[in-house]
Amino acid sequence: MDNKDIAFVGDLIYGDGKILDIYSLQDEIPELDVWAYHGYAARMADLIKSLKKIAAMDPDILIPSRGPVITNPSVAIPKLIHRLQLLYKNYLAINSYKWYRQNWGKIKDFQKKLEARVLPSDMPVDYMLMAETSKNPSWLIPVENSKLITSEDGTGFLIDCGYKNAFDQFMHIEDNFSCSGIQGIFISHYHDDHTDYINKIRVKYDCPTYITKELKDILNDPGAYHMPAMTSEVITDLTVIPEGESINWKEFKLTFYYFPGQTICHDAILVENNKTGEKVFMTGDSFSPTGIDDYCLQNINLLGDSLGYLYCINVLKDLPENCWLTNQHIKPAFRFTKEQLSIMSENLIERRNLLRDLFPWDNINYGIDDQWARFYPYSQDIKQDQRSATFSVVIYNHSSKEQDFTIHPDAGELTCTPEKLTAHVKPGQEEKASFRLNIPENITAGNRVITADVSFGSKKLHKWCESIIKIKP
């Protein structure tokens, strides 16, 4: 057109070398036997190939689906590719998945092959040295991805239970361990491999289950959330311990922490043996000897001075001296030096700067958090003879200023009252906009998808979030 080659490029690029988010790039890497859950921004390699293919066509103009028309493709495309590569290099330097794969030993030179998918040969990764490892104290027993604390009086305190093999051992605890029963349970996070057998354990041992308040709702109503590795088990009757408070159990002091590491809804527990002086901080799935467990972007690893892993690293810096760390999936205990903790902090601060260059948002967490606008509940069952139901759209304002978010649901054959709402949300806060769902008399059974347009500032985001409505006979 007008002697210019124009390329329509969807969401492959936004403006001058940017992209809307990175969570959409999560995927499997079949040739390296990497599951989608562990494939941090795995589509980055495909994205770079697509960008290079467009660049080879030498277009004069790029028209993306969203964002400004790009009139300098020869500058914008290489800029985006370089920014993506810098981000991936930064991620690899302190990632926990390196620990798991080097111990599985399935693929020779796995890390080099992972690098080569995205990084050029002249961009080596400066990996953090592995943390010191050690045997666990005699009173701490790893069982699959559970941990069992055993008291000298022969009773136990359990951390997580999501695998059947571990459950079977705990159901016959006297035969498998020097333990007569379980007197308490701590849940590190909601993932199914940590929670699926909690209720069955409690039926036998009738013991309290401890969490911090941040885990309560997602365990009480998992169907209300759309997160990875979600359990289908509804876990209620939980004992909520305030952040940083302790209880005494036998010869142990147990201190509870909100610990948004591997996932945003995550806890940790500091166990101090008052008789031996041994101290173990149980990080759930948040750290390994090679770094941090942030390989699944849908777990929402926010970046901020008091958010996500930077918050968690500050917790580690304040732990008592000679304190060991554990991960539920890792047998040996480990601990980082002060230098290693600083390396991880500096890496994440650098990542924030890289993401500021990469994203068009006023706060990088919009490009990290795919749930900043979400339906609550995510899924709900409705009887055919019901004429109405309620739902909310929850908005988290990542911006540094108060924002007005306008939410306009689209319920298809159903209707919503009101048609749209505006939520006034303070920075760093969350607000709900509540709607009534009107259900016609002739509704047929089956699943429906409700979407919502969300707009704020200059952003108009079409069908930005969704909910599943299950109409039951």
C-alpha positions in Angstrom: 0.0 0.0 0.0 1.4 3.4 -1.1 4.6 1.6 -2.0 5.1 0.4 1.6 5.1 -3.1 2.9 2.8 -3.4 5.9 2.9 -6.4 8.3 0.0 -7.2 10.7 1.7 -8.9 13.6 -0.9 -9.6 16.3 0.6 -9.3 19.8 4.2 -10.3 18.8 5.4 -6.8 19.5 4.1 -3.7 21.2 5.5 -0.2 20.3 9.2 0.3 20.4 10.6 -3.1 21.3 8.1 -4.1 24.0 5.6 -6.8 24.6 2.4 -6.9 26.7 3.3 -9.7 29.1 5.5 -12.7 29.7 3.0 -15.1 31.4 1.5 -15.8 28.0 4.8 -17.4 27.0 4.7 -20.2 29.5 4.7 -23.6 27.8 6.3 -27.0 27.6 9.5 -27.8 25.8 8.9 -31.4 24.6 12.4 -31.9 23.1 13.9 -31.3 26.5 11.2 -33.1 28.5 10.1 -29.9 30.2 6.5 -29.8 31.4 4.5 -26.7 30.7 4.5 -26.0 34.5 8.3 -25.7 34.5 8.7 -24.0 31.1 9.4 -20.4 32.1 8.5 -18.2 29.1 9.2 -21.3 26.9 7.6 -19.7 23.9 10.2 -17.0 24.0 12.2 -19.1 21.5 9.3 -19.3 19.1 8.6 -15.6 19.6 12.1 -14.7 18.6 11.9 -16.9 15.5 8.7 -15.2 14.5 10.2 -11.8 15.0 13.2 -12.7 12.9 10.9 -14.0 10.2 9.1 -10.7 10.1 12.4 -8.8 10.1 13.6 -10.8 7.1 10.6 -9.6 5.1 11.9 -6.0 5.7 8.5 -4.4 6.3 8.1 -0.6 6.4 5.3 -0.6 9.0 4.1 -3.0 11.7 0.5 -2.9 12.8 0.0 -4.9 16.0 -3.4 -5.9 17.4 -2.9 -3.5 20.3 -0.7 -0.5 20.8 0.8 2.1 18.5 1.6 1.5 14.8 5.4 0.8 14.5 7.2 2.8 11.8 10.7 1.7 12.6 10.6 -2.2 12.5 14.3 -2.5 11.8 15.0 -0.9 15.2 12.0 -2.1 17.2 12.4 -5.8 16.4 16.1 -6.2 17.3 15.4 -4.2 20.4 12.7 -6.6 21.6 14.7 -9.7 20.8 17.7 -8.3 22.8 15.4 -7.4 25.7 13.9 -10.9 25.8 17.4 -12.5 25.7 18.6 -10.3 28.6 15.5 -11.3 30.7 16.0 -15.0 30.0 19.7 -14.8 30.9 18.7 -13.1 34.1 16.1 -15.8 34.9 18.5 -18.7 34.3 21.2 -17.4 36.6 19.3 -18.1 39.8 16.6 -20.6 38.8 15.8 -23.7 40.9 14.9 -25.9 38.0 18.6 -26.3 37.3 18.9 -28.2 40.6 16.1 -30.6 39.7 17.3 -31.3 36.2 21.0 -31.8 37.1 19.8 -34.3 39.8 17.4 -36.1 37.4 20.2 -36.5 34.9 18.0 -37.4 32.0 19.4 -35.2 29.3 23.1 -34.5 28.8 24.0 -30.8 28.7 20.4 -29.9 29.6 21.3 -26.4 30.7 23.3 -25.6 27.6 20.5 -26.8 25.4 18.0 -24.7 27.4 20.2 -21.6 26.9 20.7 -22.2 23.2 16.9 -22.0 22.5 17.0 -18.3 23.3 20.5 -16.9 23.9 23.2 -16.3 21.3 26.6 -18.0 21.9 28.2 -14.7 23.0 25.7 -14.2 25.9 26.9 -16.7 28.6 24.9 -17.1 31.8 26.7 -16.3 35.1 25.1 -19.0 37.3 25.1 -18.5 41.1 27.2 -21.1 42.9 25.3 -23.8 44.6 24.4 -23.4 48.2 26.0 -25.5 51.0 24.0 -28.7 51.6 23.7 -31.0 54.7 21.8 -33.9 56.2 18.6 -33.1 58.0 18.5 -33.2 61.8 17.5 -36.6 63.1 14.1 -35.3 64.1 13.2 -34.2 60.5 12.2 -36.9 58.1 11.6 -36.3 54.4 8.8 -38.5 53.0 8.2 -37.9 49.2 7.4 -34.1 49.3 6.2 -34.1 52.9 8.3 -33.5 56.0 7.6 -35.2 59.4 8.9 -33.5 62.6 9.2 -36.2 65.3 9.3 -35.3 69.0 11.3 -37.2 71.5 8.0 -38.4 73.1 7.2 -40.3 69.8 4.6 -38.0 68.3 4.7 -36.2 65.0 4.0 -32.9 63.3 3.4 -33.1 59.6 4.2 -30.6 56.8 2.0 -31.1 53.7 0.5 -34.3 52.3 -0.3 -34.6 48.6 1.2 -37.9 47.4 -0.6 -41.2 47.9 2.6 -43.0 48.8 3.3 -40.6 51.6 -0.3 -40.8 52.7 -0.1 -44.6 52.9 3.0 -44.4 55.1 1.5 -41.8 57.4 -1.7 -43.9 57.8 0.4 -46.7 59.2 2.9 -44.3 61.0 3.8 -46.7 63.7 5.1 -49.3 61.2 7.1 -46.8 59.2 8.6 -44.3 61.6 9.4 -44.1 65.3 6.2 -42.2 65.8 2.9 -43.0 67.4 0.7 -40.4 65.7 0.3 -36.9 64.2 -0.7 -34.1 66.5 -0.5 -31.1 64.1 -0.3 -30.3 60.3 1.1 -27.3 58.5 0.2 -26.5 54.9 2.9 -24.7 53.0 0.8 -23.9 49.9 -2.4 -24.9 48.1 -0.9 -27.0 45.2 -2.5 -30.4 44.8 0.7 -32.3 45.5 0.8 -30.8 48.9 -2.9 -30.9 49.9 -4.8 -33.7 48.3 -4.5 -36.0 51.3 -4.7 -33.5 54.1 -8.4 -34.2 54.8 -7.9 -38.0 54.9 -5.0 -37.6 57.3 -7.1 -35.4 59.6 -9.9 -38.0 59.7 -7.6 -40.4 61.3 -5.6 -38.1 63.6 -8.1 -35.4 64.4 -5.4 -32.7 64.7 -5.3 -29.0 64.1 -4.1 -27.7 60.7 -2.1 -24.4 60.7 -1.8 -21.7 58.0 -1.5 -18.0 57.8 -4.5 -15.9 56.7 -3.3 -15.6 53.1 -4.0 -19.3 52.4 -7.4 -19.6 54.1 -9.7 -18.6 51.2 -7.9 -20.5 48.4 -8.0 -23.7 50.6 -11.6 -23.1 51.7 -12.8 -22.6 48.1 -10.2 -23.8 45.5 -12.8 -23.6 42.7 -13.0 -19.9 43.2 -9.5 -19.5 41.8 -7.8 -20.1 38.5 -4.2 -21.0 39.4 -1.8 -23.8 38.4 -1.7 -27.2 40.2 -5.0 -26.4 42.0 -6.3 -29.0 44.4 -10.0 -30.1 44.2 -10.0 -30.8 47.9 -11.9 -28.2 50.0 -10.0 -27.8 53.2 -11.8 -26.0 56.1 -11.5 -25.8 59.9 -8.1 -24.3 59.6 -6.2 -22.7 62.5 -4.9 -19.3 61.3 -1.8 -18.1 63.0 -0.9 -14.4 62.5 2.3 -13.6 60.5 5.4 -13.9 62.6 3.7 -15.5 65.7 4.8 -18.7 67.3 3.4 -21.7 69.1 5.2 -24.3 71.2 4.8 -27.9 70.4 6.7 -30.4 72.6 10.4 -29.4 72.5 9.9 -27.2 69.4 9.1 -23.6 68.8 7.2 -23.1 65.5 7.0 -19.7 63.9 4.7 -19.1 61.0 5.4 -16.8 58.0 3.5 -15.7 54.9 6.1 -16.5 52.2 5.0 -15.6 48.7 7.8 -17.4 46.9 7.0 -20.2 44.5 3.4 -19.0 44.4 1.6 -15.9 45.7 -0.4 -18.0 48.2 2.4 -19.6 50.1 3.6 -20.0 53.7 6.8 -21.0 55.5 7.6 -22.2 59.0 10.7 -21.8 61.2 11.2 -24.9 63.5 13.6 -24.4 66.4 14.5 -27.3 68.6 14.8 -25.9 72.1 16.9 -28.8 73.4 19.4 -29.2 70.6 19.5 -25.6 69.3 19.0 -26.9 65.8 17.0 -24.5 63.5 15.3 -25.3 60.2 13.3 -22.9 58.0 10.9 -24.8 55.8 10.4 -22.8 52.6 7.8 -25.0 51.1 8.7 -25.1 47.4 10.2 -21.7 47.2 14.0 -22.2 47.2 16.5 -24.8 46.1 20.4 -24.9 46.4 20.6 -23.2 43.0 18.1 -20.4 43.6 14.4 -19.6 43.4 11.4 -21.7 42.2 9.8 -19.2 39.8 9.7 -21.4 36.7 5.8 -21.2 36.5 4.7 -17.6 35.6 1.1 -18.3 36.4 2.1 -18.8 40.1 2.4 -15.0 40.1 5.9 -14.0 41.3 5.4 -10.3 41.8 8.4 -8.0 41.9 8.6 -5.2 44.4 10.5 -4.2 47.5 8.0 -5.9 49.7 6.5 -8.3 47.2 7.3 -11.8 46.0 10.9 -13.2 46.2 12.5 -9.9 47.2 10.2 -10.1 50.3 11.2 -13.7 50.9 14.9 -13.1 50.6 14.6 -10.4 53.2 12.9 -12.9 55.5 15.9 -15.3 54.9 18.3 -12.5 55.7 16.7 -12.0 59.1 16.6 -15.7 60.1 18.7 -16.8 63.2 22.3 -17.7 62.6 23.1 -21.3 61.6 19.6 -21.9 60.3 19.2 -24.5 57.6 16.6 -24.3 54.8 14.5 -27.1 53.3 12.4 -27.5 50.2 9.5 -30.0 50.3 10.8 -31.8 47.1 14.5 -31.8 48.1 16.0 -34.3 50.7 19.1 -32.4 51.9 18.9 -29.2 53.9 20.8 -26.3 52.5 21.7 -22.7 53.3 22.9 -19.6 51.4 25.7 -17.3 52.3 25.1 -13.6 52.7 26.8 -13.1 49.3 24.4 -15.6 47.7 21.4 -13.8 49.2 22.7 -10.5 47.9 23.3 -12.1 44.4 19.6 -13.2 44.3 18.4 -9.8 45.5 20.5 -8.0 42.9 19.3 -10.3 40.2 15.7 -9.5 40.9 16.4 -5.8 41.1 18.0 -6.1 37.7 15.0 -8.1 36.5 12.7 -5.2 37.5 14.7 -2.9 35.3 14.7 -5.3 32.4 10.9 -5.6 32.6 10.5 -1.9 32.8 12.1 -1.7 29.4 10.1 -4.7 28.1 6.5 -3.8 29.2 4.3 -0.8 28.2 2.6 -0.8 31.6 3.1 1.9 34.3 4.0 -1.0 36.7 5.8 -4.1 35.6 3.5 -6.4 37.7 0.7 -6.0 35.2 2.9 -7.9 32.7 3.7 -10.6 35.4 0.3 -11.1 37.0 -2.3 -12.7 34.8 -4.8 -12.4 37.7 -4.7 -8.7 38.4 -8.2 -8.6 37.0 -10.1 -11.8 37.8 -13.6 -13.2 38.3 -14.5 -14.4 41.8 -15.5 -17.1 42.0 -13.7 -18.3 38.8 -16.1 -21.3 38.5 -19.6 -21.8 40.0 -22.4 -24.3 39.7 -25.9 -23.0 39.1 -29.2 -25.0 39.0 -31.4 -24.7 35.9 -34.3 -23.5 38.1 -32.2 -20.7 39.6 -33.1 -17.3 38.3 -30.0 -15.4 39.5 -26.5 -15.7 41.0 -23.8 -13.3 42.0 -20.2 -12.9 41.1 -17.5 -10.2 41.4 -14.6 -9.0 39.3 -11.6 -8.4 41.5 -9.1 -5.7 40.5 -5.6 -5.4 42.0 -4.2 -1.9 41.3 -0.4 -2.4 40.6 -0.1 1.3 39.7 1.5 3.9 42.0 -1.6 6.1 41.9 -5.3 5.6 42.5 -7.0 4.3 39.4 -10.6 4.0 38.1 -11.2 0.6 36.6 -14.3 0.2 34.5 -15.6 -3.4 34.2 -18.1 -4.4 31.6 -19.1 -8.2 31.7 -20.3 -10.1 28.7 -22.5 -13.0 29.8 -23.8 -14.0 26.3 -27.4 -15.4 26.6 -27.3 -14.4 30.3 -27.4 -10.8 31.4 -25.7 -8.9 34.2 -27.0 -6.2 36.5 -25.6 -3.6 36.4 -24.2 -3.6 32.9 -21.0 -2.2 34.0 -19.3 -0.7 37.1 -16.3 1.5 37.9 -14.1 0.5 40.8 -11.9 3.1 42.5 -8.8 1.3 43.7 -6.0 2.7 45.7 -2.4 1.8 44.8 -1.3 -1.6 46.0 -4.9 -2.5 47.0 -7.6 -4.8 45.8 -11.3 -4.0 45.3 -14.3 -6.0 44.1 -17.0 -4.9 41.6 -20.1 -7.1 42.3 -22.7 -8.1 39.7 -25.9 -10.1 39.6 -26.2 -12.8 36.9 -29.7 -13.1 35.5 -30.6 -16.5 34.3 -33.5 -17.0 31.7 -36.2 -19.7 32.4 -35.4 -21.6 29.2 -31.7 -22.0 30.0 -30.2 -25.4 28.9 -27.7 -27.4 31.0 -24.0 -27.0 30.1 -21.1 -24.7 30.6 -21.0 -21.0 29.8 -18.1 -18.6 29.6 -18.5 -15.1 30.9 -15.9 -12.5 30.0 -15.3 -9.0 31.1 -13.8 -5.9 29.3 -11.6 -3.9 31.7 -10.4 -0.3 31.0 -8.4 2.1 33.0 -6.4 5.2 31.9 -5.7 4.8 28.2 -6.0 1.0 28.3 -9.1 -0.7 26.9 -8.7 -4.4 27.4 -11.3 -6.6 25.5 -12.4 -9.8 27.1 -9.5 -9.5 29.6 -10.7 -12.1 32.1 -13.2 -15.0 32.2 -15.3 -17.2 34.4 -16.9 -20.6 34.0 -20.6 -21.0 34.8 -21.8 -24.6 35.0 -25.6 -24.9 34.5 -26.7 -28.1 36.2 -30.0 -29.9 35.7 
